[in-house]
Amino acid sequence: MPETRRGWVRIASNYVRLLTTLSFGLVLTPVLFHWLGEAGVGVVLLVGANIGLTAIFQDMLSNSLTRELTTAYLSGDDARFRRVYNAGVLLCAVVAALGLAGVAVVQACLELLEVPPELMHGARVFLLCEGWSTAVIALTTATMNMYLATHRFVWYNFWQAVCRSSYLGSALILFLVVGVKDPGAALRSYGELTCGFNTVFYALGAGLLMRMEPRLVPSVRWMERSTVRELIRPATWNGAVIVALNLYERVGSLIMNKSFGIVGNAVWGPSLQMSSYIRQVGQGMTFGIDAVAARIGATGSHAELQRFTRHMTRLHGLVAFPAGAAMLILADPIIRAWLARSGRVDPALYTLIITTTQILAVAITSRAVSDCWERILYGSGHVRRYAPLVLVGGILNPFVAGALLLVLPGAAGETGTPRFYSPALAFATVFTFFQMFLLPIVGARCLRLRSADFLTPLLRPFLATLAASPVLLLGAGLIERWTLPRLVLVGASFGAVYGVLAYGLVLERPERTQLLRVLLRRKPPEATDRGP
């Protein structure tokens, strides 16, 4: 398959998955508010944040195995591939066990968190079920990552969307069909049903690939200690990056809980979820580029990798900047349209969630762009160079948040004051500084580029977004009573104006020609140029 077509297939399947899972998330949160109430949603989000901390090893291994499996698969050495794959399976089993041990620690510490007494038992059961789901995901990581290593992006995205449907499907079944009313019982049932769905779906996804690729059936005789050690080295550095990124998001949830109680989680969770959709827009471009970078590193030239970096940076800016601008300016009507249907959101929470979302939108827009750089640097073998920088930022973030809690105005536990937004302000400030200004300096040295070569491709997408933003500002200033059709109209108008500006200002001539061929349904000639 030509490189250009391969890239567009990857991106298209990514966006289908992201739009699907985004729809699940947009529906799930109002359903949970209506079903479980404010306190129940706060518990779900708090438990999810703590499970996220125990799942660091799984994230670390998943990101690390992509490059190792891809290079081993492309080497053409069957014995080498079997050793790497089976060593990865062994590490996955160890990580699954560590995750379950982490859940036991969180269980022991659950009493220290601000959980309503009537929900404590439900929270414990939900925590156990989420811990088991995390262990299942870890156990199947090596096999599921082979979808990426073999460039079966469509299949991988399909299974990820199916697995993500378990949360919304479970909530709808229990709420609408079974009719579980008591919040404590609802938490228990929700955890048990999602756990069952996750176990079945991940087992099916891994089993299907093993059937297509019989050599993926784990074999103890290929699990060699030397290969395990070989995989651990890059995983350690990649783990530093995962730890740092979790410190930004997960620790913020803990700080909000200890400083402002379960209300803090009821604000932080939806705000982080909504602002994270900015990153998901960028992930349609990002997902799989570590495997592509690894392939270019193995079979291509250094100059090709440099071109790929500039190209993907521009495309990430193309999608991330307008998404960030829309979230920043239209956060008020978006949040109200999203949560109003639940009917059980305290009106006082709206302002807190809206402001927190706007602050986090700055950080998540930066992350949507910097994800591209990190994945390319990792795929090309430079994780040791940039990981310490990312880790320093992640460690610094909680301290900055704590300092802001001490110096910003507001009484202890009081909401709506500048002090209440300390974790979000720390996240936005520290993350943007480290990821958007310091990371390009390190990345430029790794790829033998100038720092400006990392940032210059973002200039045109930024200017196009800036030029189209008055459409959003005009809508926000003129419309006093928002409805969903009006919100859609303003968003579509902004998208149309930005699309015209992006076509003329951001896209390169070959891309404009290719886009016209697609719109006019003309068959393009066989592509030989580089792809996304």
N, C-alpha and C positions, 0 to 999 in steps of 0.2 A: 504494500500500500504506500503511495507517495507520502512524503513527510507532511505536506500541507493537509491532505485529507485525513491523515492519522490524527493530526492536532485538532482539527475541527470536530472529528468524531469524539475525541476525548472531552473537549469543551462542551459540546452539545449534550452528551450524556451526563456530564457533571451538572449542567444547569437544569436538566430534567429532574435529577435527584434533588437538587437544592430547592427547586420550586415546590416539589412534592413535600419534602420535609418541612419547608417553611410553612406550607399550608397546614400541615399537621400541628406545628407549634402555635400558629395563630389561632387555631380552633381549640387546642388543648387548654391553654391558660384560662380563657373565659369559662370553659366547662369546669375546670378545677375550682375556680373561684365560686361558681354557682353551686357546685356539689359539696366541696369541703369547707368553704368559707375562708375568710382571711387567715385565721390561725392554721387551718389545715394546709393551705397553700404554703404558708411560711415554713411549716414543718417539712413538707415535700422538698422545698428548695434548700432548706438547711441540710437535710440528710443528703441531698444530691451533691451539695458543696463538699461535705465531708467524705462521701464516697469518691468524689473527684480527687481528693487528696490521696486516698488509698490506691487510686487507679493510675497514679503517676508512672509506676513501673510498666504498666500495660501500654500507656501512651508512648513511653520511652522506647519500648521494644518494637511497637508497631512502626514508628517512624524510622527506627534504625534498620529494621529488617528489609525495608523496601529497597534500599540501595544494594545491600549485600546479596539479596536474592536475585535482583535484576542482573548484577554483574556476573554472578555465578551461573545464572541461566543462559546468559549471552556468551559465556566463555566457550561453550561447546564441549566442555569436559563433564561428562555425565557423573563420574565419581565425585568430582569437586562439588557439583551441584547437590548431589545427594547428601554429602557431608554437611554442607552449609544449611540445607533445608532441615535436616533432622536435628542438627545442633540448635536451630531456631525453635523447633518443636519442643525440645528439652527445656530451653530457656523459658518458653511460654508456660510450660507446666510449673516451673519454679515460680514464675511471676504470678500465676494463678494462686498458688499456695500462699505467697507473700500477701496478695490482695485479701485473701480470707483472714489471714492473721491481722492485717490492718483493720478489717471490719471488727474483729474481736476487741481491738484497742479502742476503736470509736465507740463500740457498745459500752465499754467500761467507763468512758468519759461522757456519755450522753447526759448523765445527770447534771454535769457542770454547765450545760447549755440551757438557754432559756426556752424550754418546751413546756406548754401547758400540761398539768398533771393528767387531765382526762385523755390526752393524746399520747402520753408517754409509751404505753404498751403498743399502740398502733405504730408509733415511730420506730420502736425496736424491731418489730416484725418487718416493716418496710425497709429498714436498714439491712436486715439479714438478707432479704430477697434481692435488694439492689446489689449487695455484696456478692451473692451467688451469680447474678447476671454479669457482673464485672469479671468474675473468675471464668465464666464460660467464654466471654469475649476474648480474654487473655489467652485461654487455652486454644482457641481457633485462630489466633492472630497470624501465625506463620502461614497457614493454609489460605486464609482469606487474602493475605498480602500477595499471594501468587497470582491472584486475578490482576494485580497491578504489574507485577514483574513480567507477566506474559502479555501485557497490554490488552487484557480483557476488561477495559474500563466500563463498558456498557453492563456487563454482568456484575461487576463489583458495585456499581451504582444501583443496580436493581436490588441486590441483596441488602445494601445499606438502607434503601428506602423501605423495603419490607420490614426490616428489623426495627426501624424507627416508628413504624405504624403501630407497634405493640402498645405504646403508651396511650395514644389516642384511642385505639380500639378497645383497650382494657377499660379506660374511663367511660366510654360510651356504653359498653356492655353492662358494667356495674351500675351506672347511673340511670340509664334509660330502660334497660331490659330487666336486670335483676332488681333494681330499685333499692340499693343499699343506702340508708339514710344517715345512720349514726356515724359521725366523723371518725371515731376511733376504729370502728369496724370497717369503714370505707378505706382507711389507710392500710389496714391489714390485707383486705381483699385486693386492693389495687396493687400492692407489692407482690402478692402471690400470683396474680394473673399475668402481670407484665413479666415476672420471672419465668413463668412457664412458656409464654410466647417467645421470649428471647432465647431460651434454651433450645426450643424446637427450630426456630428460624436460623440461628447460627450453625446448628448441627446440620441442617439441610444444605445451607450454603457451602460449608466445608465439604460435606459428603458428595455433593454434585461435582465439585472440582476434582476431588479424588477419583471419581468415576471417569472423568474426562482425561485426567492425567494420573494413571495408576501408580507411577513412581512417587506420588505425593502421599501415599499411605505410609505413616510413620514406621520406621524400622530401627530397632535398638542397635543393630550392628553398625549402622552408619553414624551413631552418636559418639563422636570422638572429643576427648577433652581439649585437645589443641585447637580444634575448630570452635568449640564453645568459647575458649579464651579469646580467640580471634574476633568473635562477634561481640564480646563484652566490651572490648576497648572502644569502638565507636559508639556503642550503646551508652557507655558511661558519659561521654561528652554530650551526646544527644539528650541523655537524661537530664543533664544540667539545664538545657534549654527548656525541656518540658517542666521541670521543677520551677524554673523562673516564671514561665507563663502561668502556671497554676497559682503561684504566689500572688500574681496580680488579681486573678479572678476569685479564687477560692478563699484566700485570706480576707479579701474585702467582705465576703459574706460573713465570716466569723467575727470580724471587727464590728460589723453592723449589728450582729446578734448580741454581742456582749455589751455594746454601747447603747443600743436602742431597743433591745428585745426582739420578739418575733415580728414586730412591725417593720423593723429594719430589713429583715429577710423578705417580707412581703413587698418591700419597695425595691431592694437590690436585685432580686431575682427577675421580675418582669422587665426592669430597666436594662439589665445585662442581656436578657434574651432579645429584647427589641433592638437594642443597639448592635447586637451580634449579627443581625441580619445584614448589616453593612458588610461584615466580613464574609458572610456566606455568598454575597454577590461576587466578591473577589475570589472565593474558593472555587468558583466555577472555572476560573483561569488557573488557579494554583494547583488544584488537586491533580496529582500525577506528574508534575513537572520535575520532581526529584528523580523519578524513574527515567524521564526523558533526559535530564541532565546527566544521569549515570550512563545512559546509552551513548550520548554525545561524547562524554569523557572516555568511554571505552572504544568507540568506533570513529569519532570525529576529530576535529582539530580544535585547538585553543581559540582560534579566531571565530570559529563557529559558535563556541560557548559564549564568547563575548557578545556576538550578534544576538544570540538567543536571550541573553540577559537584558540587553537594551529593549528588545522587542517585547518581552514579557512584562517589563517594567511599565512600558507605555500602555499596554493592554490592561494592566491592573489599575493604573491611574484612570484609564478610560471608564471603568465600571465602578471603582471605589469612590472617586470624588463626587460624582452626582448623587450616589446613594447616601454618602455622608451629609451632603448639603441638604437633601430632602429630609433626612431624619432630624437634622439640627433645626431647620426652620419650621417644619410641619409636625414636630413631636407632639404638640398639644392635640390637634385633631386626630392624629394617628392613634395615640394612646387612648383617647376617649372613645373613638370608634371601635377600637380593639376590645376594651374591657367593659364597655357600657352594657353589652348584652348579658353579662353575667348577673347583673342586678344586685350583687352582694359586695361590691367594692365601696369602701368608705369614701365619700366624696373628698375628704381631706387627703386621701392617698394620691389622688390624681396629680396634684401639683408636685408632690414629692417625687412621684415616678417620672413625670415629664421632665423636671429639672435634672434629675439624676441621669435620665436617658440622654439629654442634650450634652451633659458633661462627658459621659462615656462615649458618645458618638465621635468625639475628637480622637480618643484613644483607639477605638475600634477601626476608624478610618486609617489611622497610621498602621494598625496591625494588618489590615487588608492589603496594604502595599508591601509592608516588610515581610509578610509571609512568603511572598514571591522570592525575595532575596535570600531568605533563610533556606528555603527548599532547594534553590539552585546551588547555593554554597554547600549545603549538605550533600546533595546528589553528586556534586563534582569533587567531594572528598575533603572539604575544608571546615568540617564541623569543629575541629579543635581550635580553629582560629577565631571563630565568632562566638562560641559557646560561653567563654568566660565573661564577655561583655554583657550578654543577655542575662546571665546569672547575677551579675552585680546589680543590674537594674531591678530584677525581681526581688533580691534581698533588700535593696534600698527602699522599695515601694512601701512595705508595712511601716517602716520607721518614719517615712515622710507622712503617711497617714496618721500615725500616732502623734507626730509633732503638730500636725494641723488640728487634731482633736484638742490639743492643749492650748493652742494660741487663737483659734477662730472663736468668734462670739457664739454663745449658746450655753445653756445649762445642761447638766448631765441628763441624758435620756430625753431631752426636748427635741421634737421634730420641727422641721421647717426653718431652722436656723442655719447660718453658714457652717457651723460645726457638724451638722447632720450630713453634709456633702463631702466631708473630709476624705473618706476612702475613694470616692469617685474623682475628686480633684487630684489626689495623689496619683491615681492610676493614669489619668490623662496627662499630667505633667511629666512624670518619670518615664512612662512608656514612650511618649512622643519624642522626648529628648534622646533616649538611648536608641530607639529603633529607627527614627527618621533622620537623625543627625550623626550619631556615632557609628551605627552599623554600616552605612555606606562607606565610611572611611576604612573600616576593616575589610569590607567586601571588595573594595577597589584594589587593595593590596593583594588579596587572594587571587583575583582574576586579572591582575596586571592592567587595571584600568585607572582612570582618574576618578576621584570622588564625584566630580561633576557628571561623569558618564552614568552614574547611578541615578542622580537627581534630575538631570536635564530632560530625560524622556517624560518626566512627570509634568513639565511646564505647560505643554499644550493642553493636556486634559484638564489641568487646573484652570487655565485661562478660559477654556470652553465652559467649564462649570461656573466660573465666576460670571461670565457673560450671560449665561442662561438663568442664573439665580434670581434676578429681578422678577421673573415669573412667579417664583415661590413667594418672594417678599410681597408682591402685589396681592397675591391671593390671601396671604396671612393678614395683610393690612385691611383689605376690603371686606372679607367675609366675616361676619360676626357670629352667625349661627351655622355651624358646619353640619353637613349631612354626608353620608357616604358617597352619593353621586357627585357632590361638589368636591370632595377630597379627590376622587378619581379624576375629575375634570382638571383640577389644578395639576395633579401629578402627570396626567397625560399631556397637558400643554407644555409643562416643563420638559418632559421626555421628548416631545416633538421638536422644541427649540434646540435642546441639547443635541439631539440626533443630527439636525442640520449642521450645527456648529462642529460637531465631532467629525462628520463626514468630510467637511472642507478643511478643518484645522488639524485634526488628530490622525485620521487614517492616511496611510501612504498611498501613492498612486496605484500600485498593484492591488492593494486591498480595496480601493474604491472600484477598480475595474472588476474584481472578483465579486464584490457585493452587487454591483449592477447586473452581472451575469445571473446571479442567484435570483434577484428580484424579477428579472426579465425571463427567467426560466431557460436560459441558454446553457448548453453544455460547455464547460470550460475545457481547454486543452489539458493534456496530461501535465500535472503540476510537478515542477522540479525544484521550486524555491523552498526556502525554509518555512516551517510551519510553527503554529503556536505551541 
